[in-house]
Amino acid sequence: MAFSSHTTPREPFLGNISRLALAPFRAVDSFFQSIITANQVVRDVEYMSQLSDAKLAKMGVNREDIVTYVARKSGTISAV
């Protein structure tokens, strides 16, 4: 019978503890990253809202589609 020395590598015990200990900090970071993204989307929508219809047309955007355009561009929503 053949002997297999193949074992599944295990993560060290301290690796699991550190991952659990850092989880709340990752959640807070994710929260603030969401706020930063939302603020950028608002600024972009405000900027584009001030553009003329001719400039928007050059970009291929209708005025009523500004929010959707910015959200898709920022990755906030995916293209449907």
Backbone as JSON Lines, residues from 0, in Angstrom:
{"i":0,"aa":"M","n":[0.84,-1.16,0.0],"ca":[0.0,0.0,0.0],"c":[0.9,1.24,0.0]}
{"i":1,"aa":"A","n":[0.53,2.23,-0.77],"ca":[1.34,3.45,-0.89],"c":[1.0,4.41,0.23]}
{"i":2,"aa":"F","n":[2.01,5.11,0.66],"ca":[1.84,6.11,1.72],"c":[1.81,7.49,1.09]}
{"i":3,"aa":"S","n":[0.84,8.27,1.42],"ca":[0.74,9.63,0.9],"c":[1.14,10.62,1.97]}
{"i":4,"aa":"S","n":[2.07,11.47,1.62],"ca":[2.5,12.48,2.58],"c":[1.78,13.8,2.35]}
{"i":5,"aa":"H","n":[0.78,13.77,1.48],"ca":[0.05,14.99,1.16],"c":[-0.88,15.36,2.32]}
{"i":6,"aa":"T","n":[-0.68,16.53,2.84],"ca":[-1.55,17.02,3.9],"c":[-2.09,18.38,3.49]}
{"i":7,"aa":"T","n":[-3.25,18.69,3.97],"ca":[-3.85,19.98,3.69],"c":[-3.2,21.04,4.58]}
{"i":8,"aa":"P","n":[-2.66,22.09,3.96],"ca":[-2.03,23.12,4.79],"c":[-3.08,23.81,5.66]}
{"i":9,"aa":"R","n":[-2.75,24.02,6.88],"ca":[-3.66,24.68,7.81],"c":[-3.12,26.05,8.13]}
{"i":10,"aa":"E","n":[-4.04,26.94,8.33],"ca":[-3.65,28.29,8.72],"c":[-3.28,28.26,10.19]}
{"i":11,"aa":"P","n":[-2.25,29.0,10.55],"ca":[-1.86,29.01,11.95],"c":[-2.99,29.54,12.83]}
{"i":12,"aa":"F","n":[-3.02,29.06,14.04],"ca":[-4.06,29.46,15.0],"c":[-4.1,30.97,15.19]}
{"i":13,"aa":"L","n":[-2.94,31.59,15.28],"ca":[-2.89,33.04,15.47],"c":[-3.41,33.8,14.26]}
{"i":14,"aa":"G","n":[-3.31,33.19,13.08],"ca":[-3.86,33.82,11.87],"c":[-5.36,33.97,11.97]}
{"i":15,"aa":"N","n":[-6.02,32.94,12.51],"ca":[-7.47,33.01,12.69],"c":[-7.85,34.06,13.72]}
{"i":16,"aa":"I","n":[-7.1,34.12,14.79],"ca":[-7.4,35.1,15.84],"c":[-7.2,36.52,15.32]}
{"i":17,"aa":"S","n":[-6.11,36.74,14.59],"ca":[-5.86,38.1,14.09],"c":[-6.92,38.5,13.07]}
{"i":18,"aa":"R","n":[-7.37,37.55,12.25],"ca":[-8.42,37.86,11.28],"c":[-9.7,38.27,12.01]}
{"i":19,"aa":"L","n":[-10.04,37.54,13.06],"ca":[-11.24,37.87,13.84],"c":[-11.08,39.2,14.57]}
{"i":20,"aa":"A","n":[-9.88,39.45,15.09],"ca":[-9.64,40.69,15.84],"c":[-9.7,41.91,14.93]}
{"i":21,"aa":"L","n":[-9.32,41.75,13.66],"ca":[-9.31,42.87,12.73],"c":[-10.65,43.07,12.01]}
{"i":22,"aa":"A","n":[-11.56,42.14,12.14],"ca":[-12.85,42.22,11.44],"c":[-13.61,43.52,11.73]}
{"i":23,"aa":"P","n":[-13.7,43.98,12.98],"ca":[-14.42,45.24,13.22],"c":[-13.76,46.43,12.52]}
{"i":24,"aa":"F","n":[-12.44,46.43,12.45],"ca":[-11.75,47.53,11.77],"c":[-12.0,47.49,10.27]}
{"i":25,"aa":"R","n":[-12.08,46.29,9.7],"ca":[-12.4,46.17,8.28],"c":[-13.82,46.67,8.01]}
{"i":26,"aa":"A","n":[-14.74,46.39,8.92],"ca":[-16.12,46.85,8.76],"c":[-16.19,48.38,8.81]}
{"i":27,"aa":"V","n":[-15.46,48.98,9.73],"ca":[-15.44,50.45,9.82],"c":[-14.81,51.04,8.57]}
{"i":28,"aa":"D","n":[-13.72,50.44,8.09],"ca":[-13.08,50.91,6.86],"c":[-14.04,50.83,5.68]}
{"i":29,"aa":"S","n":[-14.75,49.73,5.58],"ca":[-15.72,49.56,4.5],"c":[-16.82,50.62,4.57]}
{"i":30,"aa":"F","n":[-17.27,50.92,5.78],"ca":[-18.3,51.94,5.98],"c":[-17.81,53.31,5.48]}
{"i":31,"aa":"F","n":[-16.6,53.69,5.86],"ca":[-16.08,54.98,5.45],"c":[-15.78,55.02,3.94]}
{"i":32,"aa":"Q","n":[-15.35,53.91,3.37],"ca":[-15.14,53.86,1.92],"c":[-16.47,54.06,1.18]}
{"i":33,"aa":"S","n":[-17.55,53.53,1.73],"ca":[-18.88,53.72,1.13],"c":[-19.28,55.19,1.17]}
{"i":34,"aa":"I","n":[-19.0,55.86,2.27],"ca":[-19.31,57.28,2.39],"c":[-18.49,58.09,1.39]}
{"i":35,"aa":"I","n":[-17.22,57.77,1.25],"ca":[-16.35,58.48,0.3],"c":[-16.88,58.31,-1.12]}
{"i":36,"aa":"T","n":[-17.26,57.09,-1.47],"ca":[-17.81,56.82,-2.81],"c":[-19.1,57.59,-3.03]}
{"i":37,"aa":"A","n":[-19.98,57.59,-2.04],"ca":[-21.26,58.3,-2.17],"c":[-21.03,59.8,-2.34]}
{"i":38,"aa":"N","n":[-20.08,60.36,-1.6],"ca":[-19.79,61.8,-1.74],"c":[-19.26,62.12,-3.14]}
{"i":39,"aa":"Q","n":[-18.43,61.25,-3.68],"ca":[-17.91,61.48,-5.04],"c":[-19.04,61.41,-6.06]}
{"i":40,"aa":"V","n":[-19.96,60.48,-5.88],"ca":[-21.1,60.36,-6.8],"c":[-21.93,61.64,-6.75]}
{"i":41,"aa":"V","n":[-22.18,62.16,-5.56],"ca":[-22.96,63.4,-5.41],"c":[-22.26,64.55,-6.12]}
{"i":42,"aa":"R","n":[-20.94,64.66,-5.9],"ca":[-20.18,65.76,-6.56],"c":[-20.25,65.63,-8.09]}
{"i":43,"aa":"D","n":[-20.12,64.41,-8.59],"ca":[-20.18,64.21,-10.04],"c":[-21.56,64.54,-10.6]}
{"i":44,"aa":"V","n":[-22.61,64.15,-9.88],"ca":[-23.97,64.47,-10.32],"c":[-24.19,65.98,-10.31]}
{"i":45,"aa":"E","n":[-23.73,66.66,-9.28],"ca":[-23.87,68.11,-9.22],"c":[-23.12,68.78,-10.37]}
{"i":46,"aa":"Y","n":[-21.91,68.31,-10.64],"ca":[-21.12,68.88,-11.73],"c":[-21.83,68.69,-13.07]}
{"i":47,"aa":"M","n":[-22.26,67.46,-13.34],"ca":[-22.9,67.18,-14.62],"c":[-24.24,67.9,-14.76]}
{"i":48,"aa":"S","n":[-24.91,68.13,-13.65],"ca":[-26.19,68.85,-13.69],"c":[-25.99,70.3,-14.14]}
{"i":49,"aa":"Q","n":[-24.79,70.82,-13.93],"ca":[-24.51,72.2,-14.32],"c":[-24.06,72.32,-15.78]}
{"i":50,"aa":"L","n":[-23.8,71.2,-16.43],"ca":[-23.38,71.23,-17.83],"c":[-24.56,71.56,-18.73]}
{"i":51,"aa":"S","n":[-24.26,72.15,-19.88],"ca":[-25.32,72.45,-20.84],"c":[-25.8,71.15,-21.5]}
{"i":52,"aa":"D","n":[-26.98,71.23,-22.09],"ca":[-27.52,70.06,-22.79],"c":[-26.62,69.66,-23.95]}
{"i":53,"aa":"A","n":[-25.97,70.64,-24.58],"ca":[-25.07,70.35,-25.7],"c":[-23.86,69.55,-25.21]}
{"i":54,"aa":"K","n":[-23.28,69.93,-24.08],"ca":[-22.13,69.2,-23.55],"c":[-22.53,67.79,-23.11]}
{"i":55,"aa":"L","n":[-23.7,67.69,-22.5],"ca":[-24.18,66.36,-22.11],"c":[-24.4,65.48,-23.34]}
{"i":56,"aa":"A","n":[-24.95,66.09,-24.4],"ca":[-25.19,65.34,-25.63],"c":[-23.87,64.84,-26.23]}
{"i":57,"aa":"K","n":[-22.81,65.65,-26.14],"ca":[-21.49,65.21,-26.62],"c":[-21.0,63.99,-25.85]}
{"i":58,"aa":"M","n":[-21.38,63.92,-24.58],"ca":[-21.0,62.79,-23.74],"c":[-21.93,61.6,-23.94]}
{"i":59,"aa":"G","n":[-23.03,61.84,-24.67],"ca":[-24.01,60.77,-24.9],"c":[-24.94,60.55,-23.73]}
{"i":60,"aa":"V","n":[-25.19,61.62,-22.95],"ca":[-26.01,61.51,-21.74],"c":[-27.18,62.48,-21.84]}
{"i":61,"aa":"N","n":[-28.37,62.0,-21.54],"ca":[-29.54,62.88,-21.4],"c":[-29.57,63.41,-19.98]}
{"i":62,"aa":"R","n":[-30.13,64.58,-19.8],"ca":[-30.17,65.19,-18.46],"c":[-30.86,64.28,-17.45]}
{"i":63,"aa":"E","n":[-31.91,63.6,-17.85],"ca":[-32.63,62.74,-16.91],"c":[-31.87,61.46,-16.58]}
{"i":64,"aa":"D","n":[-30.81,61.17,-17.32],"ca":[-30.02,59.96,-17.08],"c":[-28.71,60.24,-16.35]}
{"i":65,"aa":"I","n":[-28.51,61.45,-15.86],"ca":[-27.24,61.81,-15.21],"c":[-26.96,60.91,-14.01]}
{"i":66,"aa":"V","n":[-27.93,60.73,-13.15],"ca":[-27.7,59.95,-11.92],"c":[-27.33,58.51,-12.27]}
{"i":67,"aa":"T","n":[-28.04,57.91,-13.19],"ca":[-27.75,56.54,-13.6],"c":[-26.37,56.45,-14.25]}
{"i":68,"aa":"Y","n":[-26.05,57.42,-15.1],"ca":[-24.74,57.45,-15.76],"c":[-23.61,57.51,-14.74]}
{"i":69,"aa":"V","n":[-23.73,58.42,-13.78],"ca":[-22.67,58.58,-12.77],"c":[-22.57,57.33,-11.89]}
{"i":70,"aa":"A","n":[-23.71,56.78,-11.5],"ca":[-23.7,55.59,-10.65],"c":[-23.02,54.42,-11.36]}
{"i":71,"aa":"R","n":[-23.31,54.25,-12.64],"ca":[-22.68,53.16,-13.39],"c":[-21.19,53.41,-13.57]}
{"i":72,"aa":"K","n":[-20.85,54.66,-13.86],"ca":[-19.43,55.02,-14.05],"c":[-18.62,54.78,-12.78]}
{"i":73,"aa":"S","n":[-19.22,55.05,-11.65],"ca":[-18.51,54.89,-10.38],"c":[-18.5,53.45,-9.88]}
{"i":74,"aa":"G","n":[-19.3,52.59,-10.53],"ca":[-19.37,51.21,-10.1],"c":[-20.39,50.98,-8.98]}
{"i":75,"aa":"T","n":[-21.14,52.02,-8.66],"ca":[-22.15,51.9,-7.61],"c":[-23.26,50.93,-8.02]}
{"i":76,"aa":"I","n":[-23.65,51.0,-9.3],"ca":[-24.61,50.03,-9.83],"c":[-24.0,49.44,-11.1]}
{"i":77,"aa":"S","n":[-24.43,48.24,-11.45],"ca":[-23.89,47.6,-12.65],"c":[-24.81,47.88,-13.84]}
{"i":78,"aa":"A","n":[-24.25,47.78,-15.01],"ca":[-25.04,47.98,-16.22],"c":[-26.04,46.85,-16.36]}
{"i":79,"aa":"V","n":[-27.22,47.22,-16.78],"ca":[-28.29,46.23,-16.93],"c":[-28.49,45.91,-18.38]}
